[in-house]
Amino acid sequence: MPVLRRVVLLIWMAVFVRAAWGQAMQHPGVLVSGTQLAYVRAQIKAKQEPFYSEYQKAVASEYGALDYKRKGPPADGVIDCGPYSHPDNGCHAEDSDASAAYLQALLWNLTGDHRYAENAIRIVNAYAKTVKAYANSNQPLQAAWSDEVWPRAGELLRYSHSGWKPKDIAAFTKMLTKVNLPEIYNGSGGNGNWELSMIDAMMGIAVFTNDRPLLQHAEGLWRERVPAYFYNFELDGPHPRPVPRRAPPRKDNDVNWYGTTDLNASVDGMAQETCRDLGHTGYGIAATTYAAETARIQGDKLFEAEEKRLVPALEFHARLYLRQDPVPALVCGGKVKPGNGYTFAVGYAEYHDRLGVDLPETKLWLEHVEQQPVPVDIHMMVFEPLTDAKAAPATGN
């Protein structure tokens, strides 16, 4: 084969492979982009609200304390989590430590105070060197919750000249891919908050490890689960879609919409777990929007793909959280179990600030959340208003 023809062929093959696997990953690119970080940093410097108040709350919080004391991991390296974390051998400790690592890494990026970076590095290194396995019935869920947060911390440290050593990055990568990823890779046929958390976690691991096929796998699961988690009459008719990969039903835990069957457009946005409680539904909404935001940063349009479901979902559940009106009888017989406040800031920033969609109920709920003395901090939700109270006006990521 002539040399020129061989060169042309190699160039063509390189272009083909790049197109097939997608563009290079954007970094930092797990939930928070470089563009958004720069915007938040400028807002804090100018003492613009609500960012400045949220920043003050973060600095004053336990997770943002410069003298934060790590709570785990267990000495034997096994995080053992039963139903509702009973037993709790390292479960809540990992939740707290992952949240602290992320917030300290975030504060390092926002302030330039290297003490925050040092704290975050100590936390992630301790887990990377120690954790060997997850155990008990909640092991895949615990792995999902932690891996929704660990890669956020890793991204902010790795791409900020933090001083995180290559050998430690390699150990952290091994923990994510060899210990955690096998727990979540195949998703879950149970309640949607489980699988959506797994999907969000997989996206974070994919970005951190520059694994485009893993990102595409996670996005595929997202595209299957979201239509089965959020109802839309126009798309679904009177019956919500069945749960994909559904686990065998139990009398005390019907994951197939908790008995909900006949619906109409008045309840567009209702979720598969709404009739379970607003707490677990909040987990599902958070994981859904976080995964979509990571995908957006990486150039994919999950938010647009499911706008007809997610916009009503934000508005519908914001009304339930605000409790301004009676719960319609069509919704769980007019009774919904409450749950603590979830911010919806990521979804609002995308649909309202970037895409220009009006979400009046969600806006009211966010204003209520911003008045609270401490932001929501539970599982995957860590100081969300600090990074996403508003979207950066600049184009791009």
C-alpha positions in Angstrom: 0.0 0.0 0.0 1.5 3.4 -1.0 2.6 5.5 2.0 0.2 8.4 1.3 -2.8 6.1 1.0 -1.8 4.4 4.3 -1.5 7.7 6.1 -5.0 8.8 4.8 -6.4 5.4 5.9 -5.0 5.9 9.4 -6.3 9.4 9.7 -9.8 8.2 8.5 -9.7 5.4 11.1 -8.7 7.8 13.9 -11.6 10.1 12.9 -14.0 7.1 12.8 -12.9 5.9 16.3 -13.2 9.4 17.8 -16.7 9.7 16.4 -17.7 6.3 17.6 -16.4 6.8 21.2 -17.3 10.5 21.4 -15.3 13.5 22.2 -12.8 13.7 25.1 -14.2 14.1 28.5 -14.6 17.6 30.0 -12.8 18.1 33.3 -13.8 18.9 35.9 -17.0 17.4 34.7 -18.9 15.5 37.4 -22.0 17.6 38.4 -19.9 20.8 38.5 -18.1 22.2 35.5 -15.2 24.6 35.2 -17.5 27.3 33.8 -19.9 26.9 36.8 -17.0 27.0 39.3 -15.6 30.2 37.8 -19.1 31.8 37.9 -19.7 30.8 41.6 -16.2 32.0 42.5 -17.0 35.4 41.0 -20.3 35.6 42.7 -18.8 34.8 46.1 -16.1 37.4 45.6 -18.7 40.0 44.7 -20.9 38.9 47.7 -23.8 38.2 45.4 -26.8 36.4 46.7 -27.8 33.6 47.1 -24.2 32.3 46.5 -22.5 34.3 49.3 -24.9 33.2 52.0 -24.7 29.6 50.8 -20.9 29.9 50.9 -21.0 31.2 54.4 -23.2 28.2 55.4 -20.8 25.8 53.8 -17.7 27.3 55.6 -19.5 27.2 58.9 -20.8 23.6 58.5 -19.3 20.4 60.0 -18.3 19.2 56.5 -16.6 22.4 55.7 -14.7 22.7 59.0 -10.9 22.9 58.6 -10.6 20.6 61.7 -13.0 18.0 60.3 -12.4 14.6 61.9 -12.8 11.6 59.5 -15.3 9.0 60.7 -14.3 6.0 58.7 -13.6 3.7 57.0 -13.8 0.5 59.2 -10.4 -1.0 60.0 -11.2 -4.2 58.2 -12.2 -2.3 55.0 -15.7 -3.8 54.8 -18.6 -1.3 54.8 -21.5 -3.4 56.1 -25.0 -1.9 55.5 -28.3 -3.6 56.2 -31.8 -2.3 55.5 -32.1 1.4 56.5 -28.4 1.0 57.6 -29.1 -1.6 60.3 -26.4 -2.8 60.9 -24.4 0.3 60.3 -20.7 -0.6 60.0 -19.2 2.4 58.3 -22.3 3.4 56.3 -23.2 6.8 57.8 -19.4 7.4 58.4 -18.8 7.0 54.6 -21.8 9.3 53.8 -20.3 12.0 56.1 -16.7 11.5 54.9 -17.6 11.6 51.2 -19.7 14.7 51.7 -16.8 16.3 53.6 -14.3 15.3 50.9 -16.4 16.9 48.2 -17.2 20.1 50.1 -13.6 20.6 51.2 -12.5 20.0 47.6 -15.1 22.5 46.4 -14.0 25.1 49.0 -10.4 24.6 47.8 -11.5 25.4 44.3 -13.6 28.4 45.4 -11.1 30.0 47.9 -7.6 28.8 47.0 -7.0 27.9 50.6 -4.9 24.8 50.3 -5.9 23.5 53.7 -9.2 22.4 52.2 -7.4 20.4 49.5 -5.2 18.8 52.1 -8.2 17.7 54.1 -10.0 16.3 51.1 -6.9 14.4 50.0 -6.5 12.8 53.4 -10.1 11.6 53.4 -10.1 10.1 49.8 -6.7 8.5 50.4 -7.9 6.8 53.6 -10.8 5.2 51.8 -8.8 4.4 48.7 -6.2 2.5 50.7 -8.6 0.7 53.0 -12.0 -0.1 51.5 -12.1 -3.7 50.2 -15.8 -4.5 49.9 -19.4 -3.7 50.7 -21.6 -6.1 52.5 -25.3 -6.9 53.4 -28.6 -6.1 51.7 -27.9 -2.4 51.1 -24.4 -2.9 49.8 -25.3 -1.8 46.2 -27.2 1.2 47.4 -24.4 2.3 49.7 -21.9 1.9 46.9 -24.2 4.0 44.7 -24.6 6.8 47.3 -20.9 7.0 48.0 -20.0 6.9 44.3 -22.3 9.8 43.5 -20.0 11.9 45.7 -16.5 10.4 45.6 -15.9 11.2 41.9 -17.0 14.8 42.5 -14.3 15.2 45.1 -11.8 13.4 42.9 -12.5 15.6 39.8 -12.1 18.8 41.8 -8.8 17.6 43.3 -7.4 16.1 40.2 -7.9 19.1 37.9 -6.9 21.9 40.3 -3.2 21.5 41.1 -4.2 20.3 44.5 -1.1 18.2 45.1 -2.9 14.9 44.9 -0.2 12.4 44.0 -0.5 10.1 41.0 -0.1 6.9 43.1 -3.0 8.0 45.3 -5.1 8.9 42.2 -4.4 5.3 41.0 -5.5 3.8 44.3 -8.7 5.9 44.3 -9.4 4.8 40.7 -8.9 1.2 41.7 -11.4 1.6 44.5 -14.0 3.2 42.2 -13.6 0.6 39.4 -12.8 -2.6 41.2 -14.7 -2.3 44.5 -17.6 0.0 43.8 -18.5 -0.3 40.1 -19.3 -4.0 40.2 -22.0 -3.3 42.8 -23.9 -0.9 40.5 -23.0 -1.7 36.9 -26.1 -3.8 36.1 -28.6 -1.4 37.8 -31.5 -2.5 39.9 -35.0 -3.8 39.4 -36.1 -2.3 42.7 -37.4 1.1 43.5 -36.2 3.9 41.2 -34.2 5.8 43.7 -31.8 2.8 43.8 -31.2 2.5 40.1 -31.1 6.3 39.5 -28.4 6.6 42.2 -26.5 3.8 40.5 -26.7 5.6 37.2 -25.5 8.9 38.6 -22.7 7.1 40.3 -21.6 5.3 37.1 -21.6 8.6 35.2 -19.3 10.1 37.8 -16.9 7.1 37.7 -17.0 7.2 33.9 -15.9 10.8 33.7 -13.3 10.5 36.4 -11.8 7.5 34.6 -12.3 8.9 31.1 -14.4 5.8 30.2 -16.8 6.9 27.4 -18.4 3.5 27.0 -19.3 3.4 30.7 -20.9 6.8 30.3 -22.9 5.6 27.4 -23.9 2.5 29.3 -25.1 4.7 32.2 -27.0 7.0 29.9 -28.7 4.0 28.3 -30.0 2.9 31.7 -31.1 6.5 32.5 -33.1 6.6 29.2 -34.9 3.4 30.3 -35.5 4.2 33.9 -36.6 7.9 33.8 -39.7 7.1 31.6 -40.6 4.4 34.2 -40.1 6.8 37.1 -41.9 10.0 36.0 -45.4 9.9 34.6 -46.7 11.9 31.6 -50.2 11.3 30.3 -49.4 12.3 26.7 -46.5 9.8 26.5 -47.9 7.0 28.7 -51.6 7.1 28.6 -53.6 6.3 31.7 -51.1 3.7 33.1 -47.6 4.5 34.2 -44.8 2.5 32.6 -43.7 -0.7 34.3 -40.3 -0.8 36.1 -37.5 -2.1 33.9 -35.6 -5.1 35.2 -38.4 -5.4 37.8 -37.6 -7.4 40.9 -40.2 -10.0 42.1 -42.9 -8.0 43.9 -43.4 -8.3 47.6 -46.6 -7.6 49.5 -45.0 -4.9 51.6 -43.0 -3.2 48.8 -44.7 -3.1 45.4 -42.1 -1.3 43.3 -44.5 -1.1 40.4 -45.9 2.3 41.4 -47.2 1.2 44.8 -50.6 0.3 43.4 -51.0 3.4 41.3 -52.8 2.5 38.0 -55.3 4.9 36.5 -53.9 8.4 36.0 -54.5 11.5 33.8 -52.8 14.7 32.8 -53.6 16.4 36.1 -50.8 14.4 37.8 -48.1 14.7 35.1 -44.8 14.5 36.9 -45.9 12.1 39.6 -43.1 9.6 40.4 -43.0 5.8 40.9 -42.2 6.4 44.6 -44.5 9.4 45.3 -47.0 7.1 47.0 -44.2 5.6 49.0 -43.0 8.9 50.5 -41.5 12.2 49.5 -38.1 11.3 51.0 -37.2 8.5 48.7 -38.8 10.3 45.8 -36.5 13.2 46.5 -33.5 10.9 46.2 -34.8 9.8 42.8 -35.3 13.3 41.6 -31.9 14.4 42.8 -30.1 11.5 41.2 -32.0 11.9 37.9 -31.0 15.6 37.6 -27.5 15.1 38.8 -26.9 12.4 36.2 -28.4 14.6 33.5 -26.2 17.5 34.5 -23.0 15.4 34.3 -24.2 14.3 30.9 -24.8 17.9 29.9 -21.3 18.9 30.8 -20.0 16.0 28.7 -22.1 17.3 25.7 -25.1 15.0 25.9 -28.7 16.2 26.1 -30.6 14.1 28.6 -32.4 17.1 30.1 -33.9 17.9 26.7 -34.7 14.3 26.0 -37.1 14.0 29.0 -38.2 17.6 29.4 -41.9 16.6 29.1 -41.4 14.4 32.2 -38.9 16.3 34.3 -40.3 19.8 34.2 -43.7 18.5 35.4 -41.9 16.4 38.0 -40.2 19.4 39.5 -43.4 21.4 39.6 -45.6 18.6 40.9 -43.3 17.7 43.8 -42.5 21.3 44.7 -46.2 21.7 45.3 -46.3 18.7 47.5 -43.3 19.9 49.5 -44.8 23.3 49.9 -48.1 21.8 50.9 -50.0 24.9 49.7 -52.9 22.9 48.4 -54.6 19.6 49.5 -53.2 16.5 47.9 -55.5 15.5 45.0 -57.4 12.3 45.7 -56.0 10.8 42.6 -52.6 11.0 44.2 -52.1 8.1 46.7 -55.7 8.5 47.9 -55.0 12.1 48.9 -52.3 11.2 51.4 -48.6 11.5 50.8 -46.0 10.7 53.4 -43.7 13.7 53.9 -39.9 14.0 53.5 -37.3 16.5 54.2 -36.5 19.4 51.8 -34.8 18.6 48.6 -33.6 21.6 46.7 -34.2 20.9 42.9 -31.6 23.6 42.2 -29.8 21.6 39.5 -33.0 20.9 37.5 -34.2 24.5 38.0 -30.8 25.9 36.8 -31.0 23.8 33.6 -34.6 24.3 32.7 -35.2 27.8 33.8 -31.8 29.5 33.5 -30.4 27.7 30.4 -33.5 26.6 28.5 -35.9 29.4 29.5 -38.7 27.2 31.0 -41.0 28.8 33.6 -41.1 26.8 36.9 -43.0 29.0 39.4 -43.6 26.3 42.0 -40.0 25.1 41.9 -38.9 28.8 42.3 -41.1 29.1 45.4 -39.6 25.9 46.8 -36.0 27.0 46.2 -36.7 30.3 47.9 -38.0 28.4 50.9 -34.9 26.1 50.9 -32.5 29.1 50.7 -34.0 30.5 53.9 -32.9 27.5 55.9 -29.9 27.9 58.2 -28.2 24.8 56.8 -28.6 23.3 53.3 -29.8 19.8 52.7 -27.0 17.3 53.2 -28.0 13.7 52.8 -26.5 11.0 50.6 -26.0 12.5 47.1 -27.3 16.0 48.1 -24.4 18.0 49.4 -24.7 21.8 49.5 -26.5 21.9 46.1 -27.5 25.6 46.3 -23.9 26.6 46.7 -23.0 25.4 43.2 -26.3 25.6 41.4 -28.5 28.3 42.8 -28.2 29.9 39.4 -26.6 28.7 36.1 -23.6 30.5 34.7 -24.8 32.9 32.0 -21.8 32.0 29.7 -22.3 29.6 26.9 -20.6 26.2 27.0 -20.2 23.9 30.0 
